[in-house]
Amino acid sequence: MPNFESPNFDPPGGPPESSLGSLDNLRLSQADIDRLTGLDISERSMGRAARLSLFRQPRQILGWGLTVVLALGVALVLSIPVVLVLARSLTGTAETETMLRYVPVGVVSAIALTAAWQGYALYRGRQLLTLDHLLTEVSRYHEMLTAVEVYCELAMARGSQPAQIDAIVEALHLTRENLVNGLTSERVMRKHQRFIAQRQALFNRMEQNLSALQALQVVDAASTYGTLLNDALQIGVQVQKEMSTLRPQSFKIHSIE
């Protein structure tokens, strides 16, 4: 029986301590993300699939366009010589005028290959929308970590200890665990289209983490701590929402009131 337990990516020595070093341990490295998803993840791709979320970011759209142009250039370099060799074989002549007539065929072939490749990547991207959404939440989580690091450094620069840092790190730790559980569950259910009963334990842990985050909430949502905690809770809720779309109706996660 395969082991479907969530990989242990907790920082060494148990829950993170209130220090900048522990914040570094809370980050999900690129290697962690690749291992959790089973795919090579980048800002614009998930394996052979395109990340459709990139079309909401002008900078990423530009990068995607440059990638398409580069792919078209490679396709032209490969297609035109092949077409010319075939044309020479079919016509039995190597006259320049005759060969030039077949260059448009090579160009059209290159465009068709590039369009087919991009079409497949976009199609696969639509099939991996849940993973794309989870990766977006991972990016939000890393932005939160950066904000906490800045908050801690500013506090230490003033010669004081960051307020409620232990509770903040605990909230980040729970958020990280939710993301790990979400990415692991998505990978398992992607590989096994039918729901696997062993995954129920992960969803239960996610619910427990959300409950713990809500228990940590403070009334003063305008404070630095309240804002960061609210962001952590929103990421947890979004992960729960994405996971609920993967499961049969009988296994839906009940929303926390």
Number of C-alpha atoms within 10 A of each C-alpha: 3 4 7 15 13 17 13 10 15 15 16 10 7 7 14 20 16 17 14 15 11 16 19 15 16 22 19 19 11 12 10 14 19 16 16 23 22 16 15 15 21 14 15 19 20 22 17 16 23 26 26 20 18 19 13 9 9 10 10 15 16 13 14 18 11 12 13 16 13 13 19 19 16 13 19 21 14 14 20 20 13 13 19 20 12 13 20 16 11 9 11 9 11 13 10 8 8 14 16 12 11 16 18 12 16 20 19 14 18 22 18 14 17 21 15 12 15 17 14 15 20 18 14 18 22 16 13 18 16 20 23 24 17 22 24 16 20 22 14 15 23 16 12 17 21 15 14 22 17 13 17 19 16 14 14 12 10 9 9 11 13 19 13 11 17 14 16 21 23 19 26 27 23 22 29 24 22 25 25 27 25 26 24 23 25 22 16 18 16 16 10 10 10 12 16 13 9 11 18 15 14 20 21 12 15 26 20 14 21 24 15 15 22 16 9 16 18 14 7 10 13 11 11 16 22 17 15 21 26 20 18 26 24 16 23 26 19 16 26 24 15 18 23 17 12 18 17 10 9 6 13 15 18 9 10 9 4
